[in-house]
Amino acid sequence: MRKVFLAVTIVAMSSACSFSSDNNVAIEEPKVEFTDAEKLVAEIEKTHKKEVFEQNEVVQFDLQLNFGGKERFNGRVYVMISGAKIKMEDDSTLMFWNGEKAMVLPSTENNEKARFDLLTWSYFFTAPYKLSDPGTNHQFLDSSFLGGAEYDANKLTFDQGTGDTPEDWYIVYKDKNSGLLAAMAYIVTSGGATLEEAEKDPHVITYEAYTDIGGIPFATQWHFWTWNESGEMHKLLGNATIGNIEFTKKAGDLFSLTAS
């Protein structure tokens, strides 16, 4: 019995300490302290099963998007998990992002409207998995109200040179009970708008009607609203329905420059 006790004691000590090879002196490992902002991001990533999501190379889904009372897109979206390539296609148009420019095929000229669509809607879909990307910065805002409900929130900003529009910022709202991404307030500086101009017209996207696909929760309804720093949402600007979500382990020819 004594041998067993000693073995258990040694294991317990070794799990908490390391030893100097020179003088066999035990050195305690420093504890890693996480900020509240880091904890919020980690909880969203855990709830959204980031590790499972990233086992795939491509996610694809149907997107029916209405904005300003008009249908803006109704088709299929293909996104490489890495973000390197994106494709959107409907009955008449094929848009493609190759990591540097956006094209509306068969033209290979850079297309700014296509660039906005390709990068914006794919980002909103993959947002729970992009929060800790290199170049992201989070400031914890404590409990914040949105539409009269209380959430935990971070302000997300970006280092210069990160992404397509590093001046953009987001307010990330996490549901206190489920840990799911509930909403993101945002500004849009693409298209030549200055930061000051963009901050005069902030919006918010709410993620709703979550469903389980392969063990991963996905919002199947988005709503876009006007937004202010008090968390008020007065006007509905648009909505989207997401369906037929599928994963692909290998991209293959999914991103070939022809319609599928």
N, C-alpha and C positions, 0 to 999 in steps of 0.2 A: 504493500500500500504506500509505503514511503516513496518508492521509486516513481510510482504513478503521480503522487503529489508534486514531486520535484519536476517531473516532465511538464506538468500543467503549468507550474509556476514559471518555468523557463519560456514556454510558448507565450504566456501572457506578457512577460517582460519584453520579449523580442518583438511583439506586435506593437508596442508603444515606444520602443527605443531602437536606436542603431548604435553600433560600437565602433570606436576608433581603432584602426588596425595597429596603431603604434603602441598604445598603452592600455587597450582593452577597457577604456572608459565609456560608460553608457552616455549617449547623447540623445536627448529627447527631440523627436521630429517636430518641427514647427506646425502649429495648427493653421489650416487655411481658413481665413475669414472671408465670407462672401457678403457683398453689400446687398441692401434691399433690392436695388435695381437688378443685380445679377440673379438674385433668387427669383424675382418675377419672371425674367427671361427663361431661367432653367425650368420653372414650373410649367410655363406654356410649352416649351419644347418637349418636356416629359409627357404632358397630357396629350399632345398632338403626335406622339410616337415618332420623334425625329429620327431615331436610329433605324426604325423599320422603314420609314419613308425613303431614307437615303440608301437603302439596299437596292434600289431600282435606278435605272439610268434615265427613264422618261416617264412622265405622267401626262396623260391626255384626258380631255373632258369636253363635253358640249357646253357652250356658253350662249345664252340668249340674253342680250343686253339692251336695255332701253334707257335713253337719257334725253331729258328735255321733251318728253312726250313722243319721241320717235325711236324706232328700232335702230340701234347703232351697229349691232352685230348679231348674227345668228348662225353659228357654225361650230367647227371643231378647233380646239386649241391643243398644241403639242409643246411641251416644255421639257427640255433637258434639266435634270435635277441640278446640275452644275450651273445652269443659266447660260451655257455657251451658245445654245441655239434655241430658237422659238419659231413656231410656225402656226399661222391662223388661216383657216380656209372656210369659205362658205360656197354657195352655189355658183358665184361669179368671180370670186377674188381669192388669190393666194398671196399671203404676206409672209415674209421670211426675215428673221434676224440672224445674222451670221457671227454675232459677237462684236461687230464693228459698225455695221450699217444695216438699215432696214430697206427692204425692196418689196415692191408690188409686182410680182412676176407676170409676164415675161420680162418687164423692164428691170435692169440691174442698177438703175439710178437710185441714189439715196432718197428716201421718201419720208419726210418729217411726220406726216399724219400717221403713217404706218408705224413709224418708230414709237410714237406715243402709245398707240393701241397695243403693239406687241409687248412693250416693256411694262406698261401700267397694269393691264388686266392679268398678266401672268404673275406680276409681283403681288397683287392683292390675293391671288390664289395661293401662292407659296409663302406668304408673309410669316406664318408661324415658324418656318424653317430658315428664315433669313435674318432673324433678329440678332444673332451673335456672329454674323459674317464679319470678316476683317474690315476695319474702318468704321464700324458702328460704335456709337457712344450712347449710354443710357443714363438718364437722371431720374431717380425715383420721385414721384409726385405724391406719394402716400395715397390715401383714399380720395377718389375724385368722382364727381357726379356727372352722369350723362343721361339725358332724358329723364331725370328724376331718380335714377337708380345709382347705387354706389358701387364703384369698382376700384381695384388696385390699378395704378397707372404709372407708366414711364414716359418720359419724353425721349424720343429717338432722334439723334442727329448723326451726321456723317463727317468723317475726315475729308479734307479737300482731296479731290482726285478719286474719291470712292463712288462707283456707280455712274449713272448717266446724269443725274442732277443732284450733286452733293449738297446744294443749298436747301433742298427740301427737308422738312422735318415732319415727324409723326407723333401723335399721342397714342400710346398703345394701352388699351383697356383690357384687363384680365378679369374674367368672372371670378368672384371671390369663392364661390362654392365649387364650380366644376373645374376651374383652372384653364378653361378654354379661352382663346382669343375672342373677345366679345365685339370689339370695334377698334377702328383706328381713325383718328382725326388727322387731316393732312392738308398740305398746300401743294400747289403745282407751279413750278418755275420753268417747266419745259415750254418751248414755243417762244422764248424770248422775254417772258415776264420776269421782272426784277423781284427780288425777295420782298421788298416793300409792297409791290403791287399784289403779289401772291398772298401775302398775309392779310390783305383786305377782303379776301374771298375764300376763307378756309371751309373745307367740307369734312364730312365724316362718313365712313363706310361701316355699317353694322353687319355682323356675321350671324346668320340665323339658320334655323332648321337643320341642325347638325345631324349627320347620318354616319354610320360606320361602314367603311370600305376596307376590307382586309385587315381589320383591327385598328384602323386609323380614322379619327373623326374628321369629317369635312362639312363645312357649311354649304348648304345647297341653295340658300337664298341670301342675296346681298341687297342692302338698301343704302342709298346715298342721300345725305341730308346736308342742309346748311348747318353750320356749327359755330359756336363762339366759346371763349375761354371759361364761361360759366357752365358749359356742357349743355347748352340749350340747342335743340334741334327743331327749327320752326317750319322748314319747307322740305318736302320730299322732292329730290332732283332726278332720281332714277332708280332702277332696280335691275337685278340680274338673277337668272336661274341657272344653276350648274347641275349637270347630270351626266350619266354614263361615264363615270370616272374609272380609268383603267391605268394599270402600271405596265411598263415594258422593261424587262431586265437589260436588254441590249437594243440600242437605237436602230441598228440595221440601216434600212433605206428610208426610215420615217422622215428624215430631213433632206431627202433628195429634192432637187428644185423642180419638181413636177407635182401636180395635184395627185392625191391618192385616190 
